[in-house]
Amino acid sequence: MCTQENDETILDVFGEHEEVILDDLYPNRETRKRKSSISERRRWSLPYFMITSPELAHRSCASTPVSTTGSERFSSSAEEACDDAKSFPFILGSALEVTLRTPFPISSIGNSTIFAGRLKAEGKAPVRVALKLIRIIDEPHDSAALNSLFQKLRTEARVWKGLVHKNILPFMGLSEELAPSPILVYPFCRFGNIARYLSGSQNVDRLNLIRGVAAGVNYLHRCGIVHGDLRPSNVLVDSTGKPCVCDFGVSRLISEAGFIPRKRTINYTAPELLAMETPEGEPAVPTAASDVYSFGILGLFIQSSKTPRRRTNKVVVDRKALEELAPQREAYQTLVCDELWRVLEMCWTFDAPLRPNMDLVQEKIRLMR
């Protein structure tokens, strides 16, 4: 239970702008029923806020590998974390204060609305953070579905806080009481997502960015984690220009809890997922192989800043229509070298079992010059 008006841990986050926030969180006003309105409980202590830092990450993922043939070393040291994470204070168990830099979101993508804020522990310097509010969309749901989502996030949070890699965005915390829906807390990346970074930067080493994303995705796979939604908006760039993969597994959790997830981004989705179900009639779910497909398209975008045009008018999508969605070499002849094209082309092989694993993909890209 949360205790109201604690002198040391006060969260005055939404204030007079609560209607703006609620309209964005819950377009359908019937879904705005969780315990009470923000106006009635916007000043509370923080009863459940899991905060991690590199000092707390002692768990290696090597015990649950997807593949065992790669050369990347596992490490839980701070040196392997994002550079921005090295300045995180030791927060667990401290009094916390969270404030918004602006009451309006800085981004609204897919199933999330993102706010910029600051998190301060007692006696520590404030840390700039991104507050990611998971939106509950479309139709009203009962509290059981929302409680299920919170429970799933609590379970995943224990896994996320143990992930320490320079190309994985560090997970800082999960809050249950700041808003009617969950809030995930991450370090703020001032360059934004990789599409925005590329559009505003000249003379960027694009191959090195692809290497970083490959390393991050491979790390997740070695930890037994499928990302499930690889696309430019889920790769952020930190203050050093390093890509950090984020938002892995969130869409799956929303769907499993009974809510309607956002529509898939067709350009980055493997054909077996567009087919909606397997040949056996089972629902299609993301796999490590579908991540490899998405990585191939994402790598193509990073190198060229050009997303393949992939449209089909068919109501029932057959194999031929899906095969036609693959990128064509002539459209990228002057933008992507032959060596990189061959590796990326392997990734978007139509048949999932024929795709390479991320160990092999990362190694081939690492050796490129």
C-alpha positions as CSV (number, residue, x, y, z in Angstrom):
1,M,0.0,0.0,0.0
2,C,1.2,3.5,-0.7
3,T,1.4,6.1,2.1
4,Q,0.1,9.6,1.2
5,E,2.1,12.8,1.6
6,N,5.4,11.4,2.7
7,D,7.7,14.3,3.3
8,E,10.7,12.8,1.6
9,T,9.2,10.9,-1.3
10,I,6.7,13.2,-3.0
11,L,5.7,12.7,-6.6
12,D,3.9,15.8,-8.0
13,V,4.1,14.7,-11.6
14,F,1.0,15.7,-13.5
15,G,-0.6,18.6,-11.7
16,E,-2.9,20.9,-13.6
17,H,-2.2,19.1,-16.8
18,E,-3.8,15.8,-15.8
19,E,-6.6,16.0,-18.4
20,V,-4.0,16.3,-21.2
21,I,-2.2,13.3,-19.9
22,L,-5.3,11.2,-19.4
23,D,-6.6,12.1,-22.9
24,D,-3.4,10.7,-24.3
25,L,-3.3,7.7,-22.0
26,Y,-7.0,6.8,-22.4
27,P,-8.7,8.1,-25.6
28,N,-11.8,6.3,-24.5
29,R,-12.8,7.9,-21.2
30,E,-14.5,4.7,-20.0
31,T,-11.1,3.1,-19.5
32,R,-10.0,5.8,-16.9
33,K,-10.9,3.7,-13.9
34,R,-8.1,2.5,-11.8
35,K,-8.5,3.1,-8.1
36,S,-9.0,6.8,-8.5
37,S,-8.2,9.7,-10.8
38,I,-4.7,11.2,-11.0
39,S,-6.1,14.4,-9.3
40,E,-7.0,12.4,-6.2
41,R,-3.7,10.7,-5.9
42,R,-1.0,12.6,-7.7
43,R,1.0,13.3,-4.5
44,W,2.1,9.9,-3.2
45,S,5.1,8.1,-2.0
46,L,6.5,5.5,-4.4
47,P,5.6,2.1,-3.1
48,Y,7.0,0.0,-5.9
49,F,9.8,1.5,-8.0
50,M,12.5,-0.9,-9.0
51,I,15.7,1.0,-9.6
52,T,18.8,-0.6,-10.9
53,S,22.3,0.7,-11.7
54,P,25.5,-1.0,-13.0
55,E,26.5,-1.6,-9.4
56,L,23.4,-3.8,-9.0
57,A,23.8,-5.9,-12.1
58,H,25.6,-9.0,-10.9
59,R,23.8,-11.6,-13.0
60,S,25.3,-13.0,-16.2
61,C,23.0,-14.3,-18.9
62,A,25.4,-17.0,-20.1
63,S,23.4,-19.8,-18.4
64,T,20.5,-19.4,-20.8
65,P,22.0,-19.0,-24.3
66,V,20.2,-19.1,-27.5
67,S,23.4,-19.9,-29.3
68,T,26.8,-21.0,-28.1
69,T,28.9,-20.4,-31.2
70,G,29.7,-16.7,-30.9
71,S,32.8,-14.9,-29.8
72,E,31.2,-12.2,-27.7
73,R,32.1,-12.2,-24.0
74,F,29.4,-11.9,-21.4
75,S,30.0,-9.3,-18.7
76,S,28.0,-7.7,-15.9
77,S,30.5,-5.0,-15.2
78,A,29.7,-1.3,-15.5
79,E,32.2,-1.0,-18.3
80,E,29.8,-3.0,-20.6
81,A,26.9,-0.7,-19.8
82,C,25.8,2.4,-21.8
83,D,28.1,5.3,-21.1
84,D,25.2,7.3,-19.9
85,A,24.5,4.6,-17.2
86,K,27.9,5.1,-15.6
87,S,26.6,8.3,-13.9
88,F,23.5,6.6,-12.4
89,P,23.3,7.1,-8.7
90,F,22.8,4.3,-6.3
91,I,19.1,4.7,-5.8
92,L,17.6,1.5,-4.5
93,G,16.1,2.1,-1.0
94,S,16.6,5.9,-1.2
95,A,13.9,8.6,-1.0
96,L,13.0,9.5,-4.6
97,E,11.7,12.6,-6.3
98,V,10.5,12.5,-9.9
99,T,9.6,15.7,-11.8
100,L,8.6,16.3,-15.4
101,R,10.6,18.8,-17.4
102,T,7.4,19.6,-19.3
103,P,3.9,18.4,-18.8
104,F,3.6,17.5,-22.5
105,P,5.0,14.3,-24.1
106,I,8.2,14.5,-26.1
107,S,7.2,11.5,-28.2
108,S,4.2,9.2,-28.8
109,I,5.1,6.0,-30.6
110,G,3.2,2.8,-30.9
111,N,1.8,1.8,-27.5
112,S,3.8,4.3,-25.5
113,T,3.9,8.0,-24.6
114,I,7.2,9.3,-23.5
115,F,7.9,12.3,-21.1
116,A,11.3,13.8,-20.2
117,G,11.9,14.1,-16.5
118,R,14.4,14.1,-13.7
119,L,14.9,11.5,-11.0
120,K,16.6,12.5,-7.8
121,A,17.7,10.4,-4.9
122,E,18.2,12.0,-1.5
123,G,21.7,13.4,-1.3
124,K,22.4,12.5,-5.0
125,A,22.6,14.6,-8.1
126,P,19.5,14.4,-10.3
127,V,19.5,12.1,-13.3
128,R,17.7,13.0,-16.5
129,V,15.3,10.2,-17.4
130,A,12.7,9.2,-19.9
131,L,9.3,8.2,-18.4
132,K,7.6,5.8,-20.7
133,L,3.8,5.5,-20.1
134,I,2.3,2.4,-21.6
135,R,-1.0,3.4,-23.3
136,I,-4.1,1.3,-22.9
137,I,-5.9,1.8,-26.2
138,D,-9.1,1.1,-28.1
139,E,-11.7,-0.6,-25.9
140,P,-12.4,-0.5,-22.2
141,H,-11.0,-3.4,-20.1
142,D,-11.6,-4.6,-16.6
143,S,-9.0,-4.2,-13.8
144,A,-8.0,-7.9,-14.2
145,A,-6.3,-7.2,-17.5
146,L,-4.5,-4.2,-16.1
147,N,-3.4,-6.2,-13.0
148,S,-2.2,-8.9,-15.3
149,L,-0.1,-6.4,-17.2
150,F,1.5,-5.1,-14.0
151,Q,2.3,-8.6,-12.8
152,K,3.9,-9.5,-16.1
153,L,6.0,-6.3,-16.1
154,R,7.1,-7.0,-12.5
155,T,8.4,-10.4,-13.6
156,E,10.1,-9.0,-16.7
157,A,11.6,-6.1,-14.7
158,R,13.6,-8.6,-12.6
159,V,15.1,-9.8,-15.9
160,W,15.6,-6.4,-17.5
161,K,17.5,-5.0,-14.5
162,G,20.1,-7.8,-15.0
163,L,20.8,-6.9,-18.6
164,V,24.1,-5.0,-18.8
165,H,25.6,-4.4,-22.2
166,K,26.9,-1.2,-23.9
167,N,24.3,-1.6,-26.7
168,I,21.3,-2.2,-24.5
169,L,19.4,0.7,-23.0
170,P,19.6,0.3,-19.2
171,F,16.3,-0.3,-17.4
172,M,16.0,1.9,-14.4
173,G,12.6,1.4,-12.9
174,L,8.9,0.5,-13.0
175,S,6.2,2.5,-11.3
176,E,2.7,1.4,-10.5
177,E,1.3,4.6,-8.9
178,L,2.3,7.6,-11.0
179,A,-0.5,7.0,-13.5
180,P,-3.4,4.6,-14.2
181,S,-1.1,2.6,-16.5
182,P,2.5,1.4,-16.0
183,I,5.5,3.7,-16.3
184,L,8.9,2.4,-17.3
185,V,11.9,4.5,-16.6
186,Y,15.1,4.7,-18.7
187,P,18.0,7.0,-19.1
188,F,17.2,10.0,-21.3
189,C,19.0,9.8,-24.7
190,R,19.3,13.3,-26.1
191,F,19.9,12.2,-29.7
192,G,16.6,10.3,-29.8
193,N,16.0,7.3,-32.0
194,I,18.4,6.3,-34.7
195,A,16.2,7.7,-37.5
196,R,16.3,11.1,-36.0
197,Y,20.0,10.9,-35.3
198,L,20.8,10.0,-38.9
199,S,18.6,12.7,-40.3
200,G,20.4,15.4,-38.3
201,S,24.0,14.1,-38.4
202,Q,26.6,14.2,-41.1
203,N,29.7,12.0,-41.5
204,V,28.2,9.3,-39.3
205,D,29.9,5.9,-39.3
206,R,26.8,3.9,-40.3
207,L,28.5,0.6,-40.4
208,N,29.6,1.0,-36.8
209,L,26.0,1.8,-35.8
210,I,24.9,-1.5,-37.5
211,R,27.6,-3.3,-35.6
212,G,26.3,-1.9,-32.3
213,V,22.7,-2.9,-33.0
214,A,23.9,-6.4,-34.0
215,A,25.8,-6.7,-30.8
216,G,22.8,-5.6,-28.7
217,V,20.3,-8.0,-30.4
218,N,22.8,-10.8,-30.2
219,Y,23.2,-10.2,-26.5
220,L,19.4,-10.4,-26.0
221,H,19.3,-13.7,-27.9
222,R,22.1,-15.1,-25.8
223,C,20.1,-14.2,-22.8
224,G,17.1,-16.0,-24.2
225,I,15.2,-12.8,-25.0
226,V,13.4,-12.2,-28.3
227,H,13.0,-8.5,-29.0
228,G,9.9,-8.9,-31.2
229,D,9.7,-5.3,-32.4
230,L,13.0,-4.2,-34.0
231,R,12.6,-0.9,-35.9
232,P,14.3,2.5,-35.9
233,S,12.2,3.9,-33.0
234,N,13.4,1.1,-30.8
235,V,17.1,2.0,-31.2
236,L,18.1,5.1,-29.3
237,V,21.5,6.9,-29.6
238,D,23.2,8.0,-26.4
239,S,25.4,11.0,-25.8
240,T,28.4,9.3,-27.2
241,G,26.7,8.4,-30.5
242,K,26.4,4.7,-29.5
243,P,23.2,2.8,-30.5
244,C,21.2,1.3,-27.6
245,V,18.4,-1.3,-28.3
246,C,15.3,-0.7,-26.2
247,D,11.7,-1.7,-25.7
248,F,12.2,-5.5,-26.1
249,G,9.2,-7.6,-25.3
250,V,6.8,-4.8,-24.3
251,S,4.4,-5.4,-27.2
252,R,4.2,-9.1,-26.3
253,L,3.4,-8.4,-22.6
254,I,0.6,-6.0,-23.6
255,S,-0.9,-8.6,-25.9
256,E,-0.6,-11.4,-23.3
257,A,-2.3,-9.3,-20.7
258,G,-5.4,-9.0,-22.9
259,F,-5.0,-5.5,-24.3
260,I,-4.8,-4.8,-28.0
261,P,-1.2,-4.0,-29.1
262,R,-0.4,-1.5,-31.8
263,K,-0.4,-2.7,-35.4
264,R,2.9,-4.2,-36.6
265,T,5.3,-2.0,-38.6
266,I,5.0,-4.0,-41.9
267,N,8.4,-2.8,-43.2
268,Y,10.3,-4.4,-40.4
269,T,8.1,-7.5,-39.8
270,A,9.1,-11.0,-40.8
271,P,6.7,-12.6,-43.3
272,E,5.8,-15.5,-41.0
273,L,4.4,-12.9,-38.6
274,L,2.4,-11.1,-41.3
275,A,0.8,-14.4,-42.1
276,M,-0.8,-14.1,-38.6
277,E,-0.8,-17.8,-37.9
278,T,1.5,-20.8,-38.4
279,P,0.7,-23.6,-40.9
280,E,-0.6,-25.6,-37.9
281,G,-3.1,-22.9,-37.2
282,E,-1.3,-21.5,-34.1
283,P,-1.0,-17.8,-33.7
284,A,2.3,-16.4,-35.1
285,V,4.7,-15.2,-32.4
286,P,8.0,-13.4,-32.7
287,T,11.1,-15.6,-32.6
288,A,14.9,-15.1,-32.7
289,A,14.6,-15.8,-36.5
290,S,12.0,-13.1,-36.9
291,D,14.3,-10.7,-35.0
292,V,17.1,-11.6,-37.5
293,Y,14.7,-10.7,-40.4
294,S,13.9,-7.3,-38.8
295,F,17.5,-6.7,-38.1
296,G,18.3,-7.1,-41.8
297,I,15.7,-4.5,-42.8
298,L,16.8,-2.2,-39.9
299,G,20.5,-2.5,-41.0
300,L,19.5,-1.6,-44.5
301,F,17.7,1.5,-43.2
302,I,20.7,2.6,-41.1
303,Q,23.1,2.3,-44.0
304,S,20.9,4.0,-46.6
305,S,18.3,6.0,-44.6
306,K,15.8,4.4,-47.0
307,T,13.0,2.1,-45.9
308,P,11.7,-0.5,-48.5
309,R,8.3,0.2,-49.8
310,R,6.4,-2.9,-48.9
311,R,2.7,-2.9,-49.7
312,T,0.2,-5.6,-50.6
313,N,-3.5,-5.2,-51.5
314,K,-4.3,-8.8,-50.9
315,V,-6.7,-9.6,-48.1
316,V,-5.3,-13.1,-47.7
317,V,-1.5,-12.7,-48.0
318,D,0.0,-15.7,-49.8
319,R,3.6,-16.7,-50.1
320,K,4.2,-15.0,-53.4
321,A,2.9,-11.7,-52.1
322,L,5.1,-12.0,-49.0
323,E,8.2,-12.9,-51.0
324,E,7.7,-9.7,-53.1
325,L,8.2,-7.6,-50.0
326,A,11.9,-8.3,-49.9
327,P,14.2,-5.3,-50.7
328,Q,15.5,-5.2,-54.3
329,R,19.2,-4.7,-55.0
330,E,18.8,-2.2,-57.8
331,A,17.1,0.3,-55.4
332,Y,20.2,0.3,-53.2
333,Q,23.0,-0.2,-55.7
334,T,24.8,3.1,-54.8
335,L,23.9,3.1,-51.1
336,V,24.9,-0.3,-49.8
337,C,28.2,-2.1,-50.7
338,D,28.1,-5.7,-52.0
339,E,29.6,-7.1,-48.8
340,L,27.1,-5.6,-46.5
341,W,24.2,-6.4,-48.9
342,R,25.1,-10.1,-48.9
343,V,24.9,-10.3,-45.1
344,L,21.7,-8.3,-44.8
345,E,20.1,-10.4,-47.6
346,M,20.8,-13.5,-45.6
347,C,18.9,-12.0,-42.7
348,W,15.7,-11.4,-44.7
349,T,15.6,-14.9,-46.3
350,F,12.0,-15.8,-46.6
351,D,12.1,-19.2,-44.8
352,A,12.9,-18.6,-41.1
353,P,14.9,-21.8,-40.6
354,L,17.3,-20.7,-43.3
355,R,18.2,-17.4,-41.7
356,P,21.6,-17.1,-39.9
357,N,21.6,-16.6,-36.1
358,M,22.8,-13.3,-34.7
359,D,26.1,-14.8,-33.7
360,L,27.0,-15.3,-37.3
361,V,25.5,-12.0,-38.4
362,Q,27.4,-10.0,-35.8
363,E,30.7,-11.7,-36.6
364,K,30.4,-11.1,-40.3
365,I,29.6,-7.4,-39.8
366,R,32.4,-7.1,-37.2
367,L,34.9,-8.2,-39.8
368,M,33.8,-5.6,-42.4
369,R,35.9,-2.6,-43.1
